Every structure is written in C-alpha cells, then in structure tokens.
Amino acid sequence: MPLRTTLDHVTIVTDDFEASRPVYDAVFTALGLNASVDYEDPEADEDDTDSVAAIGYATVAGELLILLVSGARPTRGAHWALAVDDRAAVEAAFKAGEAAGARAIQAPREWEAEHLNYYGAQLADNAGNILEVVYKK
C-alpha cells in the first residue's frame, strides 16, 4: 500500500543572501506568508569564518513552508509553484517580485492547455530559480 505524504518545506540556498532576500520577502509577503524564522549568526571562530543567515516563510497557520538560507553551494535552476486563491494574488505576487528585482519569466496569463488550465506567472531570482504562482479554476 502506498504511503500518503505531503511536502513539509523547501529550502533554497543562496550565495548572495542580501540580493536574494528582497525578492523572496516581496513575493511571499504579497501571498500572505510571514517570516517565522529570521536570523543571522556570525560564526567568527577559527575554523569557520562564514556567517549563517536564514529566513523561513510560514503560512498564516504557522506552518513553515520555505526557507532561504545562505551557503557556499547555492540552489540553481529549481522551479516550484505556489497555488493561490485568485488571479489577483498571482498579479500581486508578480508585481511585488518584479519591483524587488526578480526577473520576469512569464507575466500573468492563462495557461489554457488541457493538462494545465490555470492562470499563472513566473519570476526568477538572481540564481535562476523560478518562482511560479498559479490560480487553478
């Protein structure tokens, strides 16, 4: 018998936290996600002089959904889609992301192919990760 499972969270690693964070803050704030984890820890010890930074975005119910963390080996080329309740949310997230410096991949539009059949938009962060926001009718 197959196990039932759900996605717990996604972690995106960036090698330029200061450039990436404004994009994620803008898009996720527009979608109503809240920063539930937010820290920077300068690890200035002899063996590791890097700093650690992370921000976690949670649903209104407090469920951690996405983590953006600093790291030497960044996530590149990932693509994920977040479902929203209406077209206005797609448009708001797209507009907020563009204003924060995300690159537009696909402006909000109808995806009418039979297997898609949704309204959505796509943005890319500075590492080429694609954030898609979709409204399925």
LOLUM-149965 format. One record per atom (N, C-alpha, C): residue number from 1; residue in one letter; atom name; x, y, z. Coordinates in Angstrom, 2 decimals. Atoms other than C-alpha are relative to their C-alpha. Layout:
BEGIN
+-----+------+------+---------+---------+---------+
|  nr | rest | atom |      px |      py |      pz |
+-----+------+------+---------+---------+---------+
| NUM |    A |   CA |       X |       Y |       Z |
...
+-----+------+------+---------+---------+---------+
This chain:
BEGIN
+-----+------+------+---------+---------+---------+
|  nr | rest | atom |      px |      py |      pz |
+-----+------+------+---------+---------+---------+
|   1 |    M |    N |    0.84 |   -1.17 |    0.00 |
|   1 |    M |   CA |    0.00 |    0.00 |    0.00 |
|   1 |    M |    C |    0.89 |    1.25 |    0.00 |
|   2 |    P |    N |   -0.83 |   -1.21 |    0.05 |
|   2 |    P |   CA |    1.47 |    3.41 |   -0.97 |
|   2 |    P |    C |   -0.23 |    0.87 |    1.24 |
|   3 |    L |    N |    0.09 |   -0.92 |   -1.13 |
|   3 |    L |   CA |    2.19 |    5.88 |    1.80 |
|   3 |    L |    C |   -0.57 |    1.33 |   -0.45 |
|   4 |    R |    N |    0.49 |   -1.35 |    0.26 |
|   4 |    R |   CA |    0.34 |    9.17 |    1.93 |
|   4 |    R |    C |    1.06 |    0.96 |    0.51 |
|   5 |    T |    N |   -1.01 |   -0.96 |   -0.42 |
|   5 |    T |   CA |    2.75 |   12.08 |    2.06 |
|   5 |    T |    C |   -0.35 |    1.40 |   -0.50 |
|   6 |    T |    N |    0.14 |   -1.38 |    0.44 |
|   6 |    T |   CA |    2.79 |   15.85 |    1.77 |
|   6 |    T |    C |    1.37 |    0.66 |    0.09 |
|   7 |    L |    N |   -1.23 |   -0.76 |   -0.04 |
|   7 |    L |   CA |    5.54 |   18.35 |    1.20 |
|   7 |    L |    C |    0.07 |    0.74 |    1.33 |
|   8 |    D |    N |   -0.16 |   -0.68 |   -1.29 |
|   8 |    D |   CA |    6.87 |   19.63 |    4.53 |
|   8 |    D |    C |    0.54 |    1.41 |   -0.20 |
|   9 |    H |    N |   -0.56 |   -1.31 |    0.29 |
|   9 |    H |   CA |    9.08 |   22.50 |    3.34 |
|   9 |    H |    C |    1.02 |   -0.12 |   -1.12 |
|  10 |    V |    N |   -1.03 |   -0.10 |    1.04 |
|  10 |    V |   CA |   11.51 |   23.63 |    0.64 |
|  10 |    V |    C |    1.10 |    0.91 |    0.54 |
|  11 |    T |    N |   -1.13 |   -0.85 |   -0.38 |
|  11 |    T |   CA |   14.99 |   25.01 |    1.35 |
|  11 |    T |    C |    0.73 |    0.42 |   -1.26 |
|  12 |    I |    N |   -0.76 |   -0.57 |    1.10 |
|  12 |    I |   CA |   16.67 |   27.30 |   -1.15 |
|  12 |    I |    C |    1.27 |    0.59 |    0.59 |
|  13 |    V |    N |   -1.28 |   -0.50 |   -0.48 |
|  13 |    V |   CA |   20.37 |   28.01 |   -0.62 |
|  13 |    V |    C |    0.47 |    1.08 |   -0.97 |
|  14 |    T |    N |   -0.51 |   -1.09 |    0.82 |
|  14 |    T |   CA |   21.81 |   31.30 |   -1.86 |
|  14 |    T |    C |    1.40 |    0.38 |    0.44 |
|  15 |    D |    N |   -1.34 |   -0.49 |   -0.34 |
|  15 |    D |   CA |   25.39 |   32.52 |   -2.04 |
|  15 |    D |    C |    0.02 |    1.53 |    0.06 |
|  16 |    D |    N |    0.12 |   -1.45 |   -0.14 |
|  16 |    D |   CA |   24.12 |   36.13 |   -2.03 |
|  16 |    D |    C |   -1.33 |    0.31 |    0.71 |
|  17 |    F |    N |    1.20 |   -0.14 |   -0.81 |
|  17 |    F |   CA |   21.60 |   36.37 |    0.80 |
|  17 |    F |    C |   -0.61 |    1.40 |   -0.12 |
|  18 |    E |    N |    0.49 |   -1.39 |    0.04 |
|  18 |    E |   CA |   21.36 |   40.17 |    0.66 |
|  18 |    E |    C |   -0.67 |    0.33 |   -1.33 |
|  19 |    A |    N |    0.64 |   -0.24 |    1.29 |
|  19 |    A |   CA |   20.44 |   40.10 |   -3.05 |
|  19 |    A |    C |   -1.26 |   -0.83 |   -0.16 |
|  20 |    S |    N |    1.14 |    0.91 |    0.16 |
|  20 |    S |   CA |   18.02 |   37.17 |   -2.79 |
|  20 |    S |    C |   -1.16 |    0.36 |    0.91 |
|  21 |    R |    N |    1.06 |   -0.20 |   -0.98 |
|  21 |    R |   CA |   16.09 |   38.10 |    0.32 |
|  21 |    R |    C |   -1.08 |    0.98 |   -0.42 |
|  22 |    P |    N |    1.08 |   -0.94 |    0.37 |
|  22 |    P |   CA |   14.26 |   41.18 |   -1.06 |
|  22 |    P |    C |   -1.02 |   -0.60 |   -0.97 |
|  23 |    V |    N |    0.92 |    0.64 |    0.95 |
|  23 |    V |   CA |   12.77 |   39.08 |   -3.88 |
|  23 |    V |    C |   -0.95 |   -0.93 |    0.74 |
|  24 |    Y |    N |    0.84 |    0.95 |   -0.73 |
|  24 |    Y |   CA |   11.52 |   36.34 |   -1.56 |
|  24 |    Y |    C |   -0.92 |    0.73 |    0.98 |
|  25 |    D |    N |    0.83 |   -0.79 |   -0.90 |
|  25 |    D |   CA |   10.30 |   38.88 |    1.01 |
|  25 |    D |    C |   -1.19 |    0.60 |   -0.74 |
|  26 |    A |    N |    1.06 |   -0.68 |    0.75 |
|  26 |    A |   CA |    8.30 |   40.75 |   -1.64 |
|  26 |    A |    C |   -1.06 |   -0.98 |   -0.49 |
|  27 |    V |    N |    0.95 |    0.97 |    0.55 |
|  27 |    V |   CA |    6.71 |   37.72 |   -3.32 |
|  27 |    V |    C |   -0.80 |   -0.66 |    1.12 |
|  28 |    F |    N |    0.69 |    0.73 |   -1.05 |
|  28 |    F |   CA |    5.89 |   35.85 |   -0.12 |
|  28 |    F |    C |   -0.87 |    0.90 |    0.87 |
|  29 |    T |    N |    0.85 |   -0.94 |   -0.73 |
|  29 |    T |   CA |    4.59 |   38.93 |    1.70 |
|  29 |    T |    C |   -1.27 |    0.27 |   -0.79 |
|  30 |    A |    N |    1.18 |   -0.21 |    0.84 |
|  30 |    A |   CA |    2.26 |   39.56 |   -1.25 |
|  30 |    A |    C |   -0.96 |   -1.18 |    0.07 |
|  31 |    L |    N |    0.83 |    1.20 |   -0.10 |
|  31 |    L |   CA |    0.99 |   35.99 |   -0.80 |
|  31 |    L |    C |   -0.48 |   -0.28 |    1.43 |
|  32 |    G |    N |    0.46 |    0.18 |   -1.38 |
|  32 |    G |   CA |    0.41 |   36.40 |    2.94 |
|  32 |    G |    C |    0.84 |   -0.94 |    0.83 |
|  33 |    L |    N |   -0.89 |    0.83 |   -0.80 |
|  33 |    L |   CA |    3.34 |   34.28 |    4.10 |
|  33 |    L |    C |    0.79 |    0.90 |    0.94 |
|  34 |    N |    N |   -0.67 |   -0.79 |   -1.02 |
|  34 |    N |   CA |    5.04 |   35.50 |    7.28 |
|  34 |    N |    C |    1.39 |   -0.53 |    0.29 |
|  35 |    A |    N |   -1.33 |    0.43 |   -0.41 |
|  35 |    A |   CA |    8.69 |   35.43 |    8.30 |
|  35 |    A |    C |   -0.09 |   -0.59 |    1.39 |
|  36 |    S |    N |    0.12 |    0.67 |   -1.29 |
|  36 |    S |   CA |    8.68 |   32.86 |   11.09 |
|  36 |    S |    C |    1.37 |   -0.36 |    0.57 |
|  37 |    V |    N |   -1.38 |    0.24 |   -0.41 |
|  37 |    V |   CA |   12.43 |   32.22 |   11.22 |
|  37 |    V |    C |    0.80 |    1.12 |   -0.65 |
|  38 |    D |    N |   -0.79 |   -1.09 |    0.56 |
|  38 |    D |   CA |   14.82 |   35.14 |   10.76 |
|  38 |    D |    C |    1.21 |    0.19 |    0.89 |
|  39 |    Y |    N |   -1.19 |   -0.18 |   -0.81 |
|  39 |    Y |   CA |   18.39 |   35.07 |   11.98 |
|  39 |    Y |    C |    1.25 |    0.13 |   -0.84 |
|  40 |    E |    N |   -1.34 |   -0.05 |    0.56 |
|  40 |    E |   CA |   21.96 |   35.88 |   11.17 |
|  40 |    E |    C |    0.95 |   -0.27 |    1.15 |
|  41 |    D |    N |   -0.92 |    0.42 |   -1.04 |
|  41 |    D |   CA |   24.73 |   34.26 |   13.15 |
|  41 |    D |    C |    1.43 |    0.09 |   -0.54 |
|  42 |    P |    N |   -1.40 |   -0.06 |    0.44 |
|  42 |    P |   CA |   28.26 |   35.47 |   12.51 |
|  42 |    P |    C |    0.81 |   -1.03 |    0.77 |
|  43 |    E |    N |   -0.70 |    1.12 |   -0.65 |
|  43 |    E |   CA |   30.21 |   32.29 |   13.24 |
|  43 |    E |    C |    1.50 |    0.25 |    0.13 |
|  44 |    A |    N |   -1.41 |   -0.38 |    0.03 |
|  44 |    A |   CA |   33.52 |   34.05 |   13.68 |
|  44 |    A |    C |    0.87 |   -0.82 |    0.95 |
|  45 |    D |    N |   -0.97 |    0.79 |   -0.75 |
|  45 |    D |   CA |   35.53 |   31.18 |   15.04 |
|  45 |    D |    C |    1.15 |   -0.35 |   -0.94 |
|  46 |    E |    N |   -1.20 |    0.27 |    0.79 |
|  46 |    E |   CA |   38.92 |   29.94 |   13.83 |
|  46 |    E |    C |   -0.26 |   -0.89 |   -1.21 |
|  47 |    D |    N |    0.20 |    0.98 |    1.06 |
|  47 |    D |   CA |   37.62 |   27.07 |   11.72 |
|  47 |    D |    C |   -1.02 |    0.43 |   -1.05 |
|  48 |    D |    N |    1.07 |   -0.37 |    0.91 |
|  48 |    D |   CA |   34.62 |   28.75 |   10.11 |
|  48 |    D |    C |   -0.31 |    1.48 |    0.18 |
|  49 |    T |    N |    0.18 |   -1.44 |   -0.12 |
|  49 |    T |   CA |   34.58 |   32.48 |    9.46 |
|  49 |    T |    C |   -1.23 |    0.50 |   -0.75 |
|  50 |    D |    N |    1.21 |   -0.40 |    0.72 |
|  50 |    D |   CA |   31.40 |   32.47 |    7.36 |
|  50 |    D |    C |   -1.10 |    0.38 |    0.98 |
|  51 |    S |    N |    1.17 |   -0.26 |   -0.82 |
|  51 |    S |   CA |   28.15 |   33.84 |    8.65 |
|  51 |    S |    C |   -1.15 |   -0.86 |   -0.52 |
|  52 |    V |    N |    1.18 |    0.77 |    0.37 |
|  52 |    V |   CA |   24.90 |   31.91 |    8.64 |
|  52 |    V |    C |   -1.19 |    0.93 |    0.06 |
|  53 |    A |    N |    1.22 |   -0.80 |    0.01 |
|  53 |    A |   CA |   21.70 |   33.64 |    7.64 |
|  53 |    A |    C |   -1.11 |   -0.88 |   -0.54 |
|  54 |    A |    N |    1.15 |    0.78 |    0.46 |
|  54 |    A |   CA |   18.24 |   32.18 |    7.17 |
|  54 |    A |    C |   -1.27 |    0.78 |    0.27 |
|  55 |    I |    N |    1.34 |   -0.51 |   -0.23 |
|  55 |    I |   CA |   14.68 |   33.29 |    6.78 |
|  55 |    I |    C |   -0.97 |   -1.09 |   -0.42 |
|  56 |    G |    N |    1.01 |    1.00 |    0.30 |
|  56 |    G |   CA |   11.73 |   30.95 |    6.89 |
|  56 |    G |    C |   -1.35 |    0.67 |   -0.14 |
|  57 |    Y |    N |    1.32 |   -0.57 |    0.26 |
|  57 |    Y |   CA |    8.32 |   31.82 |    5.47 |
|  57 |    Y |    C |   -1.06 |   -1.04 |    0.33 |
|  58 |    A |    N |    1.03 |    0.92 |   -0.48 |
|  58 |    A |   CA |    5.24 |   30.29 |    7.06 |
|  58 |    A |    C |   -1.38 |    0.47 |   -0.43 |
|  59 |    T |    N |    1.40 |   -0.30 |    0.30 |
|  59 |    T |   CA |    1.55 |   30.11 |    6.30 |
|  59 |    T |    C |   -0.62 |    0.74 |    1.18 |
|  60 |    V |    N |    0.67 |   -0.70 |   -1.10 |
|  60 |    V |   CA |   -0.95 |   32.08 |    8.40 |
|  60 |    V |    C |   -0.27 |   -0.96 |    1.16 |
|  61 |    A |    N |    0.19 |    1.01 |   -1.06 |
|  61 |    A |   CA |   -1.46 |   28.82 |   10.35 |
|  61 |    A |    C |    1.31 |   -0.31 |    0.72 |
|  62 |    G |    N |   -1.29 |    0.21 |   -0.65 |
|  62 |    G |   CA |    2.24 |   28.94 |   11.29 |
|  62 |    G |    C |    0.80 |   -1.16 |   -0.52 |
|  63 |    E |    N |   -0.73 |    1.14 |    0.57 |
|  63 |    E |   CA |    3.36 |   26.04 |    9.09 |
|  63 |    E |    C |    1.14 |    0.51 |   -0.88 |
|  64 |    L |    N |   -1.17 |   -0.40 |    0.77 |
|  64 |    L |   CA |    6.90 |   26.62 |    7.81 |
|  64 |    L |    C |   -0.09 |   -0.61 |   -1.40 |
|  65 |    L |    N |    0.15 |    0.46 |    1.37 |
|  65 |    L |   CA |    6.81 |   26.37 |    4.02 |
|  65 |    L |    C |    1.30 |    0.06 |   -0.78 |
|  66 |    I |    N |   -1.21 |   -0.19 |    0.79 |
|  66 |    I |   CA |   10.01 |   27.77 |    2.52 |
|  66 |    I |    C |    1.06 |    0.66 |    0.86 |
|  67 |    L |    N |   -1.17 |   -0.58 |   -0.66 |
|  67 |    L |   CA |   13.47 |   28.50 |    3.93 |
|  67 |    L |    C |    0.96 |    0.53 |   -1.04 |
|  68 |    L |    N |   -1.08 |   -0.55 |    0.81 |
|  68 |    L |   CA |   16.00 |   30.78 |    2.27 |
|  68 |    L |    C |    1.20 |    0.10 |    0.93 |
|  69 |    V |    N |   -1.18 |    0.03 |   -0.86 |
|  69 |    V |   CA |   19.47 |   30.17 |    3.71 |
|  69 |    V |    C |    1.25 |    0.35 |   -0.80 |
|  70 |    S |    N |   -1.27 |   -0.29 |    0.66 |
|  70 |    S |   CA |   22.97 |   31.38 |    2.94 |
|  70 |    S |    C |    0.85 |   -1.26 |   -0.04 |
|  71 |    G |    N |   -0.88 |    1.15 |    0.11 |
|  71 |    G |   CA |   25.51 |   28.87 |    1.76 |
|  71 |    G |    C |    0.92 |    0.11 |   -1.20 |
|  72 |    A |    N |   -1.00 |   -0.06 |    1.06 |
|  72 |    A |   CA |   28.52 |   28.31 |   -0.45 |
|  72 |    A |    C |   -0.44 |   -0.70 |   -1.27 |
|  73 |    R |    N |    0.47 |    0.75 |    1.18 |
|  73 |    R |   CA |   26.68 |   25.90 |   -2.79 |
|  73 |    R |    C |   -1.46 |    0.33 |   -0.24 |
|  74 |    P |    N |    1.38 |   -0.46 |    0.18 |
|  74 |    P |   CA |   23.58 |   27.73 |   -4.00 |
|  74 |    P |    C |   -0.86 |   -0.94 |   -0.83 |
|  75 |    T |    N |    0.99 |    0.70 |    0.82 |
|  75 |    T |   CA |   20.45 |   26.15 |   -5.37 |
|  75 |    T |    C |   -0.09 |    0.77 |   -1.31 |
|  76 |    R |    N |    0.09 |   -0.66 |    1.31 |
|  76 |    R |   CA |   20.33 |   26.88 |   -9.10 |
|  76 |    R |    C |   -0.99 |   -0.76 |   -0.88 |
|  77 |    G |    N |    0.90 |    0.58 |    0.98 |
|  77 |    G |   CA |   17.57 |   26.30 |  -11.61 |
|  77 |    G |    C |   -1.17 |   -0.77 |    0.55 |
|  78 |    A |    N |    1.18 |    0.67 |   -0.55 |
|  78 |    A |   CA |   14.93 |   24.98 |   -9.21 |
|  78 |    A |    C |   -1.26 |    0.70 |   -0.50 |
|  79 |    H |    N |    1.28 |   -0.57 |    0.43 |
|  79 |    H |   CA |   11.29 |   25.54 |  -10.14 |
|  79 |    H |    C |   -1.08 |   -0.57 |    0.89 |
|  80 |    W |    N |    1.13 |    0.45 |   -0.80 |
|  80 |    W |   CA |    8.36 |   25.40 |   -7.79 |
|  80 |    W |    C |   -1.15 |    0.96 |   -0.21 |
|  81 |    A |    N |    1.21 |   -0.81 |    0.19 |
|  81 |    A |   CA |    4.80 |   26.68 |   -7.95 |
|  81 |    A |    C |   -0.80 |    0.02 |    1.29 |
|  82 |    L |    N |    0.87 |   -0.17 |   -1.15 |
|  82 |    L |   CA |    2.64 |   28.04 |   -5.19 |
|  82 |    L |    C |   -1.40 |    0.30 |   -0.48 |
|  83 |    A |    N |    1.41 |   -0.20 |    0.38 |
|  83 |    A |   CA |   -1.14 |   27.79 |   -5.56 |
|  83 |    A |    C |   -0.61 |    1.08 |    0.88 |
|  84 |    V |    N |    0.69 |   -1.08 |   -0.71 |
|  84 |    V |   CA |   -3.24 |   30.81 |   -4.60 |
|  84 |    V |    C |   -1.49 |   -0.07 |   -0.30 |
|  85 |    D |    N |    1.46 |    0.07 |    0.08 |
|  85 |    D |   CA |   -6.96 |   31.50 |   -4.27 |
|  85 |    D |    C |   -0.64 |    0.79 |   -1.14 |
|  86 |    D |    N |    0.60 |   -0.80 |    1.07 |
|  86 |    D |   CA |   -7.45 |   34.01 |   -7.10 |
|  86 |    D |    C |    1.04 |    0.63 |   -0.90 |
|  87 |    R |    N |   -0.88 |   -0.63 |    0.98 |
|  87 |    R |   CA |   -5.99 |   35.82 |  -10.09 |
|  87 |    R |    C |    0.70 |    1.23 |    0.59 |
|  88 |    A |    N |   -0.58 |   -1.21 |   -0.59 |
|  88 |    A |   CA |   -5.41 |   38.98 |   -8.05 |
|  88 |    A |    C |    1.27 |   -0.32 |    0.79 |
|  89 |    A |    N |   -1.20 |    0.40 |   -0.76 |
|  89 |    A |   CA |   -2.91 |   37.12 |   -5.84 |
|  89 |    A |    C |    1.16 |   -0.30 |   -0.94 |
|  90 |    V |    N |   -1.05 |    0.25 |    1.01 |
|  90 |    V |   CA |   -0.98 |   35.97 |   -8.93 |
|  90 |    V |    C |    0.59 |    1.33 |   -0.43 |
|  91 |    E |    N |   -0.44 |   -1.30 |    0.49 |
|  91 |    E |   CA |   -0.82 |   39.54 |  -10.19 |
|  91 |    E |    C |    0.76 |    0.78 |    1.07 |
|  92 |    A |    N |   -0.66 |   -0.72 |   -1.10 |
|  92 |    A |   CA |    0.15 |   40.99 |   -6.78 |
|  92 |    A |    C |    1.40 |   -0.56 |    0.25 |
|  93 |    A |    N |   -1.30 |    0.63 |   -0.23 |
|  93 |    A |   CA |    2.99 |   38.48 |   -6.28 |
|  93 |    A |    C |    0.96 |    0.33 |   -1.14 |
|  94 |    F |    N |   -0.84 |   -0.30 |    1.16 |
|  94 |    F |   CA |    4.29 |   39.07 |   -9.81 |
|  94 |    F |    C |    0.49 |    1.45 |    0.07 |
|  95 |    K |    N |   -0.34 |   -1.43 |   -0.07 |
|  95 |    K |   CA |    4.22 |   42.87 |   -9.42 |
|  95 |    K |    C |    1.00 |    0.26 |    1.12 |
|  96 |    A |    N |   -0.90 |   -0.19 |   -1.14 |
|  96 |    A |   CA |    5.90 |   42.72 |   -5.99 |
|  96 |    A |    C |    1.39 |   -0.57 |   -0.29 |
|  97 |    G |    N |   -1.27 |    0.62 |    0.33 |
|  97 |    G |   CA |    8.60 |   40.36 |   -7.23 |
|  97 |    G |    C |    0.80 |    0.81 |   -1.00 |
|  98 |    E |    N |   -0.69 |   -0.84 |    0.99 |
|  98 |    E |   CA |    9.44 |   42.49 |  -10.25 |
|  98 |    E |    C |    0.54 |    1.27 |    0.65 |
|  99 |    A |    N |   -0.43 |   -1.23 |   -0.67 |
|  99 |    A |   CA |    9.61 |   45.63 |   -8.08 |
|  99 |    A |    C |    1.21 |   -0.25 |    0.90 |
| 100 |    A |    N |   -1.12 |    0.34 |   -0.88 |
| 100 |    A |   CA |   12.08 |   43.82 |   -5.79 |
| 100 |    A |    C |    1.22 |   -0.50 |   -0.76 |
| 101 |    G |    N |   -1.16 |    0.39 |    0.80 |
| 101 |    G |   CA |   14.38 |   42.86 |   -8.67 |
| 101 |    G |    C |   -0.04 |   -1.37 |   -0.61 |
| 102 |    A |    N |    0.10 |    1.31 |    0.65 |
| 102 |    A |   CA |   13.14 |   39.44 |   -9.77 |
| 102 |    A |    C |   -0.14 |    0.20 |   -1.51 |
| 103 |    R |    N |    0.10 |   -0.04 |    1.45 |
| 103 |    R |   CA |   13.40 |   38.74 |  -13.48 |
| 103 |    R |    C |   -1.32 |   -0.65 |   -0.43 |
| 104 |    A |    N |    1.26 |    0.55 |    0.51 |
| 104 |    A |   CA |   10.08 |   38.22 |  -15.26 |
| 104 |    A |    C |    0.31 |   -1.10 |   -1.01 |
| 105 |    I |    N |   -0.11 |    1.10 |    0.95 |
| 105 |    I |   CA |    9.96 |   34.84 |  -16.98 |
| 105 |    I |    C |   -1.28 |   -0.05 |   -0.83 |
| 106 |    Q |    N |    1.31 |    0.00 |    0.67 |
| 106 |    Q |   CA |    6.23 |   34.88 |  -17.80 |
| 106 |    Q |    C |   -0.94 |    0.88 |    0.80 |
| 107 |    A |    N |    0.98 |   -0.87 |   -0.65 |
| 107 |    A |   CA |    3.82 |   37.69 |  -16.99 |
| 107 |    A |    C |   -1.28 |   -0.79 |    0.25 |
| 108 |    P |    N |    1.25 |    0.71 |   -0.28 |
| 108 |    P |   CA |    0.45 |   36.65 |  -15.55 |
| 108 |    P |    C |   -0.81 |   -0.23 |   -1.27 |
| 109 |    R |    N |    0.80 |    0.33 |    1.18 |
| 109 |    R |   CA |   -1.60 |   34.85 |  -18.19 |
| 109 |    R |    C |   -0.73 |   -1.32 |    0.20 |
| 110 |    E |    N |    0.72 |    1.28 |    0.03 |
| 110 |    E |   CA |   -4.00 |   31.99 |  -18.90 |
| 110 |    E |    C |    0.90 |   -1.05 |   -0.62 |
| 111 |    W |    N |   -0.66 |    1.17 |    0.56 |
| 111 |    W |   CA |   -2.36 |   28.62 |  -19.46 |
| 111 |    W |    C |   -1.13 |   -0.96 |   -0.34 |
| 112 |    E |    N |    1.24 |    0.68 |    0.38 |
| 112 |    E |   CA |   -5.15 |   27.00 |  -21.43 |
| 112 |    E |    C |    0.17 |   -1.44 |   -0.47 |
| 113 |    A |    N |   -0.19 |    1.38 |    0.41 |
| 113 |    A |   CA |   -3.57 |   23.71 |  -22.40 |
| 113 |    A |    C |   -0.79 |   -0.91 |    0.93 |
| 114 |    E |    N |    0.89 |    0.88 |   -0.76 |
| 114 |    E |   CA |   -5.82 |   20.87 |  -21.25 |
| 114 |    E |    C |    0.64 |   -0.51 |    1.29 |
| 115 |    H |    N |   -0.65 |    0.54 |   -1.20 |
| 115 |    H |   CA |   -3.25 |   19.49 |  -18.82 |
| 115 |    H |    C |    0.41 |    1.09 |    1.00 |
| 116 |    L |    N |   -0.34 |   -1.08 |   -0.92 |
| 116 |    L |   CA |   -2.54 |   22.93 |  -17.29 |
| 116 |    L |    C |   -1.26 |    0.70 |    0.49 |
| 117 |    N |    N |    1.26 |   -0.68 |   -0.28 |
| 117 |    N |   CA |   -5.70 |   25.05 |  -17.40 |
| 117 |    N |    C |    0.04 |    0.81 |    1.30 |
| 118 |    Y |    N |   -0.07 |   -0.90 |   -1.15 |
| 118 |    Y |   CA |   -4.66 |   27.71 |  -14.90 |
| 118 |    Y |    C |    0.49 |    1.37 |   -0.42 |
| 119 |    Y |    N |   -0.50 |   -1.35 |    0.18 |
| 119 |    Y |   CA |   -3.77 |   31.38 |  -14.58 |
| 119 |    Y |    C |    1.25 |    0.11 |    0.85 |
| 120 |    G |    N |   -1.22 |   -0.03 |   -0.78 |
| 120 |    G |   CA |   -0.19 |   31.94 |  -13.54 |
| 120 |    G |    C |    1.05 |    0.94 |   -0.55 |
| 121 |    A |    N |   -1.13 |   -0.85 |    0.35 |
| 121 |    A |   CA |    3.06 |   33.87 |  -13.65 |
| 121 |    A |    C |    1.27 |   -0.63 |    0.54 |
| 122 |    Q |    N |   -1.28 |    0.55 |   -0.42 |
| 122 |    Q |   CA |    6.75 |   33.04 |  -13.31 |
| 122 |    Q |    C |    1.03 |    1.12 |    0.12 |
| 123 |    L |    N |   -1.09 |   -0.92 |   -0.26 |
| 123 |    L |   CA |    9.65 |   35.01 |  -11.85 |
| 123 |    L |    C |    1.26 |   -0.82 |    0.28 |
| 124 |    A |    N |   -1.26 |    0.67 |   -0.33 |
| 124 |    A |   CA |   13.34 |   34.13 |  -11.45 |
| 124 |    A |    C |    0.79 |    0.85 |    0.98 |
| 125 |    D |    N |   -0.88 |   -0.70 |   -0.92 |
| 125 |    D |   CA |   15.64 |   35.02 |   -8.58 |
| 125 |    D |    C |    1.37 |    0.17 |   -0.65 |
| 126 |    N |    N |   -1.31 |   -0.27 |    0.57 |
| 126 |    N |   CA |   19.29 |   36.01 |   -9.07 |
| 126 |    N |    C |    0.79 |   -1.25 |   -0.37 |
| 127 |    A |    N |   -0.69 |    1.26 |    0.33 |
| 127 |    A |   CA |   20.36 |   32.34 |   -9.28 |
| 127 |    A |    C |   -0.75 |   -0.79 |   -1.07 |
| 128 |    G |    N |    0.75 |    0.68 |    1.03 |
| 128 |    G |   CA |   17.77 |   31.42 |  -11.90 |
| 128 |    G |    C |   -1.06 |   -0.95 |    0.51 |
| 129 |    N |    N |    1.09 |    0.82 |   -0.54 |
| 129 |    N |   CA |   15.37 |   29.64 |   -9.55 |
| 129 |    N |    C |   -1.32 |    0.64 |   -0.38 |
| 130 |    I |    N |    1.28 |   -0.53 |    0.47 |
| 130 |    I |   CA |   11.83 |   30.00 |  -10.85 |
| 130 |    I |    C |   -1.07 |   -0.16 |    1.07 |
| 131 |    L |    N |    1.13 |   -0.05 |   -0.93 |
| 131 |    L |   CA |    9.03 |   31.03 |   -8.51 |
| 131 |    L |    C |   -1.24 |    0.17 |   -0.86 |
| 132 |    E |    N |    1.24 |   -0.08 |    0.77 |
| 132 |    E |   CA |    5.67 |   30.33 |  -10.11 |
| 132 |    E |    C |   -1.16 |    0.14 |    0.98 |
| 133 |    V |    N |    1.21 |   -0.18 |   -0.80 |
| 133 |    V |   CA |    2.35 |   31.47 |   -8.70 |
| 133 |    V |    C |   -1.17 |   -0.33 |   -0.91 |
| 134 |    V |    N |    1.09 |    0.47 |    0.85 |
| 134 |    V |   CA |   -0.78 |   29.76 |  -10.01 |
| 134 |    V |    C |   -1.34 |    0.05 |    0.71 |
| 135 |    Y |    N |    1.38 |    0.07 |   -0.45 |
| 135 |    Y |   CA |   -4.52 |   30.03 |   -9.65 |
| 135 |    Y |    C |   -0.69 |   -1.01 |   -0.89 |
| 136 |    K |    N |    0.70 |    1.02 |    0.75 |
| 136 |    K |   CA |   -6.38 |   26.91 |  -10.71 |
| 136 |    K |    C |   -1.50 |    0.17 |    0.21 |
| 137 |    K |    N |    1.45 |   -0.25 |   -0.05 |
| 137 |    K |   CA |  -10.04 |   27.40 |  -11.53 |
| 137 |    K |    C |   -0.76 |   -1.21 |    0.45 |
+-----+------+------+---------+---------+---------+
